[in-house]
Amino acid sequence: MRQREFVFTDQDFERIRSLIYTHAGISLSLTKRDMVYSRLARRLRANGMTSFQVYLDALMEDGAEWEEFVNALTTNLTAFFRESHHFPVLAEHLASARARVERPLRIWSAGCSTGEEPYTIAMTAINAFGVWNPPVRILATDLDSQVIRQAAQGIYHSDRVSKVPEGDVKRFFLRGFGSNAGMVRMRPEVRRLVTFRTLNLLGAAWPLKGPFDVIFCRNVLIYFDKPTQYRLMQRFHQLMTPDSLLFVGHSESLAHATDLFRLRGKTIYEPVRRSQSLCE
């Protein structure tokens, strides 16, 4: 086995697990040790440090490096129209919700990564209403500041849209030429529907207000333990309308939060009204 560049002790790993859990609620399993070493070793090299102990001691005094630490340990895997069964349901829900309320419909993509999810939501809304300025406002947030900056630009390698229907690619994306060949960018009409912000879901206070008609929190809950998931569901519930929908990832379940949400469809939930919860 090749000797590692840096000593990485059990104490170092447990300290890292504690720090990321306390700050971001992310529960790193013991199987993630090699991943943690690989990602944070880059930060040691970038800072010219020789040990994890020195790095972690310095981390507590450096706000800028703390951001890099969190960014390094968050995983950003996403795609346009990922879990495609969600989007016909979203289109139908937007149409019915618009018939009930006159205000713009509010949608939150929590854990938006590099932007494919909120832009897919925007494209779905444009198609659902048949106009470039549908009555929706989309908030997209992520803990990772780097992916938020990337998402706001809306620029992707063309292979990222290889599974998007060709008609949608032509309608919603601009292809790059010259030095930008092989790249695509979301049309400005799509980008302007989405507001991107950095947000820690486990932060003491969220700088946003409800109500939201739709919340997407897909493939985020898997990084939290059950008590943390439940607290997050409580906060979501408080920001949702009685008729709103919550979309989660294919491997996620809210079976431990049935007092807050009931299953509406495949990985789609609706809030339980408080009076209903008390009566059932």
SVG drawing of the C-alpha trace seen along z (x, -y; Angstrom):
<svg xmlns="http://www.w3.org/2000/svg" viewBox="-59 -38 64 40">
<polyline fill="none" stroke="black" stroke-width="0.4" points="0.0,0.0 1.3,-3.4 2.3,-5.5 0.1,-8.6 1.6,-12.0 0.1,-13.1 -0.5,-11.3 -4.2,-10.9 -5.1,-9.5 -8.3,-8.3 -8.4,-11.4 -8.1,-13.6 -11.0,-11.8 -13.3,-11.9 -12.5,-15.6 -13.5,-16.3 -16.7,-14.2 -17.6,-16.3 -16.8,-19.6 -18.9,-19.0 -21.8,-17.6 -21.9,-20.5 -21.7,-23.1 -23.7,-21.5 -25.5,-18.6 -23.7,-16.2 -23.2,-12.8 -20.1,-11.2 -20.0,-7.5 -16.9,-5.6 -16.7,-4.4 -15.9,-7.9 -12.5,-8.1 -10.6,-7.7 -12.8,-10.3 -12.2,-12.8 -8.5,-12.3 -8.4,-12.8 -10.4,-15.9 -8.8,-17.6 -5.3,-16.7 -5.7,-19.2 -6.5,-21.9 -3.3,-21.0 -1.3,-21.3 -3.0,-24.6 -2.1,-26.1 1.4,-24.6 0.6,-22.6 2.2,-19.3 -0.4,-17.7 -4.1,-17.4 -3.7,-18.4 -2.1,-21.7 -4.7,-22.3 -7.6,-21.6 -6.2,-23.9 -5.7,-26.7 -9.2,-26.1 -10.9,-27.4 -9.2,-30.8 -9.7,-31.2 -13.3,-31.9 -12.2,-31.8 -10.7,-28.4 -13.7,-27.2 -15.8,-27.8 -13.2,-25.8 -13.4,-23.0 -17.2,-22.7 -17.1,-22.9 -14.5,-20.1 -16.7,-17.8 -20.0,-18.4 -20.9,-16.2 -22.6,-17.7 -24.1,-15.2 -27.0,-16.3 -28.5,-16.4 -31.1,-18.1 -34.5,-16.4 -33.1,-14.0 -35.8,-11.8 -38.0,-12.8 -41.2,-11.5 -41.3,-14.6 -41.7,-17.1 -45.1,-16.2 -46.5,-16.3 -44.9,-19.7 -46.4,-21.1 -49.9,-19.9 -49.5,-21.2 -48.4,-24.7 -51.4,-24.9 -53.8,-24.0 -52.1,-26.2 -52.3,-29.2 -56.1,-28.7 -56.2,-29.1 -53.9,-32.1 -53.2,-35.3 -49.7,-35.9 -46.6,-34.4 -46.0,-30.8 -43.0,-30.3 -40.7,-27.3 -37.5,-26.5 -34.8,-24.2 -32.9,-23.4 -29.5,-21.8 -29.5,-23.0 -25.8,-22.1 -24.7,-23.4 -28.1,-24.6 -29.5,-21.8 -32.5,-21.2 -33.8,-24.8 -33.3,-25.4 -35.3,-22.2 -38.0,-23.6 -37.9,-26.9 -38.1,-25.1 -41.0,-23.0 -42.8,-26.2 -42.3,-27.8 -43.7,-24.8 -46.6,-24.5 -47.8,-28.1 -46.7,-28.4 -44.9,-31.7 -41.3,-32.8 -42.4,-34.7 -44.5,-32.2 -45.9,-33.3 -43.3,-31.7 -40.4,-32.7 -37.7,-30.1 -35.2,-30.3 -32.2,-28.0 -29.9,-27.5 -26.8,-25.4 -24.3,-25.2 -21.4,-25.2 -20.6,-28.7 -18.5,-27.5 -21.4,-25.6 -23.7,-28.6 -21.4,-30.9 -21.2,-28.3 -25.0,-27.7 -25.7,-31.5 -23.7,-31.6 -25.7,-28.8 -22.8,-27.5 -22.4,-23.8 -20.4,-21.4 -22.6,-20.1 -22.5,-16.5 -24.6,-17.7 -27.6,-18.1 -27.0,-14.9 -30.2,-13.3 -32.3,-16.5 -34.8,-16.2 -33.3,-17.9 -36.3,-20.3 -35.7,-21.5 -32.0,-22.0 -32.7,-24.1 -35.4,-26.1 -33.7,-26.7 -29.9,-26.6 -27.5,-28.7 -24.6,-26.8 -21.1,-28.2 -18.9,-29.0 -15.2,-29.5 -13.4,-29.3 -16.7,-28.3 -17.4,-25.4 -18.6,-22.4 -20.4,-24.5 -24.0,-25.6 -25.6,-28.3 -29.1,-28.7 -31.1,-31.3 -31.4,-34.6 -35.2,-34.1 -34.7,-31.0 -31.9,-32.3 -33.9,-35.3 -36.5,-33.1 -34.1,-31.8 -32.4,-33.5 -29.3,-31.8 -28.2,-32.1 -25.8,-30.3 -27.7,-28.8 -26.8,-26.4 -30.0,-24.3 -28.8,-23.7 -28.3,-27.4 -30.0,-28.9 -32.1,-31.2 -33.0,-31.1 -33.0,-34.5 -36.2,-33.7 -39.9,-33.6 -42.8,-31.5 -45.1,-30.4 -43.7,-28.1 -46.0,-26.3 -43.3,-23.7 -40.1,-22.6 -37.5,-20.4 -35.1,-18.8 -33.8,-15.9 -30.8,-13.7 -29.9,-16.0 -31.6,-14.2 -29.3,-11.2 -26.4,-13.2 -28.3,-13.8 -29.2,-11.5 -32.9,-10.9 -33.2,-13.5 -31.6,-16.1 -33.9,-15.1 -37.0,-15.5 -35.9,-19.0 -35.5,-20.0 -38.9,-18.7 -40.4,-20.7 -38.9,-23.9 -40.1,-23.0 -43.6,-22.4 -43.8,-25.8 -43.0,-27.5 -45.4,-25.5 -49.0,-26.2 -51.6,-23.5 -51.7,-22.6 -48.0,-22.6 -45.8,-19.7 -42.4,-18.5 -40.2,-16.5 -37.4,-14.3 -34.8,-11.9 -35.4,-8.4 -33.6,-6.8 -35.2,-9.1 -38.3,-8.5 -40.3,-10.6 -41.7,-7.5 -40.3,-9.0 -42.2,-12.2 -45.8,-11.1 -47.1,-13.7 -45.7,-16.3 -46.0,-14.9 -48.0,-12.2 -47.0,-10.4 -48.7,-11.8 -46.9,-9.9 -43.5,-8.4 -41.1,-10.4 -43.7,-13.3 -45.2,-14.4 -47.8,-16.9 -47.9,-18.6 -50.2,-17.2 -52.3,-20.0 -51.9,-20.4 -55.6,-19.7 -55.4,-16.5 -52.3,-15.4 -54.0,-15.8 -57.0,-13.9 -55.3,-10.9"/>
</svg>
